[in-house]
């Protein structure tokens, strides 16, 4: 009898509770899209998602796909295993998306050694699928001028 292969190891993550406001953000990765709420009144992006625009007060807000590109604005390297089995060290970063100044997604930087992460480093989204959630993570990219 052939030995059954173990499934690939997944990162240990606490999954978000999906609701009407955040579902597009957490499931857009299934289509390869990073979905961010945008106001159709003043065109301001809103993250985390909210039912009203905090700038103009409009309730005409809806999730739209964005480029998934940005830069590391700030970050920390975490060396504490907060949960059993958590692989350390890992980077938690504020990624400023290209679409708007101060539009941040807080996530992990993957695909490079933690010591190579720098503020201002260009990054691009990728997704990790766990159950019905597609977690946006960011990896370094080289930009062409």
N, C-alpha and C positions, 0 to 999 in steps of 0.2 A: 504494500500500500504506500503510495507516494505521500511524502510529508507535506502538509498544508503550509503555505507561506503565510507569515504574519502580516497583517495590514500595515502600511507605513505609519510610523509614529506621527501623531499630530501634536501641535502645540497645545498646551493646557491653557484654556481661555474660559472665562465666564462669559456666556453668551447674553446679549441684550434681550429684553422682552420687547417683541415687536408690537408696534401700535400704528395707527393711521399716520401719525406725524413722522415716524422714523423708518417705516417699512421700506420705502424706496431707497434710502441710504444703505440699509443693511442687506438688500436683496439685488440691487443693481449690478453687482459683480457677476451675477449669473449670466448677464448679457455683456460683461466686460465694461460696464459703465459705472463711473463714480457719479452718483446722483446727489445734487445739492439743491436745496430749495432756493427759488429766486422769486422776487416780487415783480409782478408784471406792471405795477404802477411806476416804481422808480428804478427798476432793474437791479436792485441791490441783492446780492447773494446773502443767505441767512443760514448760518450753521452754528450750533446744532439747529435742526429743523424746528420751526415754530409756526403756529397757525396765522400769525400776523407779522407784518413787516415792522421792525422796531424803529425804522427811520421815518416812514410816511404813514404808518398805521393801517395800510391796506390789508385786507384779508385775501386779496387776489395773489396768492402765493402758490407755487407748485414746484415739485422737483424737476430738474432738468439735468441732462448729462453735461459734465464738464470735461476738460482735457485730461484730467488725472495727472497733470504735470505741476510741479512747484519747486520749492526750495526749502531746505531745512532752515528754519528761523532760529530755533534753539532746541536743545536736547539734553538728555541726561543718560548716563550709562548706569543701569541698575545691576548691582551685583548681589542682590538679596533674593533668595528663592522664597517668594511669598506663598507659594503653594508647592506641595510635594511633587516632584517630577518636573518642575519648571526649569528650563535650560537657561543658565546664566553664563556670562553677562548678556544683557540685551539693551537695546536703545529704545527709549521713548522720546519722540520728537514732536514739536509743533511744526507741521508742514504748512507753509503759506502757499496756497494755490495760486497759479498764474492768473486766474480770472479776476482777482480783486485783492487789493492791498488789505492786509489784516483778516483775510479769510483763511482760517486755520482748521486743519484736521489733525487731531492728536492721534498718533499711531506709532507703530514700530518701524524702524529702518532695518531692512533685511538685505541679504545678498552681498554683504561686505563685512570685513572684520570691524568690530565695534570701534577700534582705535582709528579707523579711517573716516569715520563720520565727522563732518565739519559743518559749522554754520555757513549758510550760503550754498551748500552742496545741492546741485540739481537732482531731483528725484522724480520718479514716476510710479503710479499706482500699479499694484498687482493685487490679486484677491486670494484669500484662503477660505475655502468652503468647509464649514462645519454645520452639519444638519441643514437647516433652512436659512442659514446666515452666511453671507459672503463678506468676510472681514477685509477692509481695505488696509493694505500694508504698502510700504514704499521702498523702492530699491534705487540705488544711484544710477544716473544716466550721464552720458557725455553729451553735452549740447553742441550742435554745429552752429557756428556763428554765421 
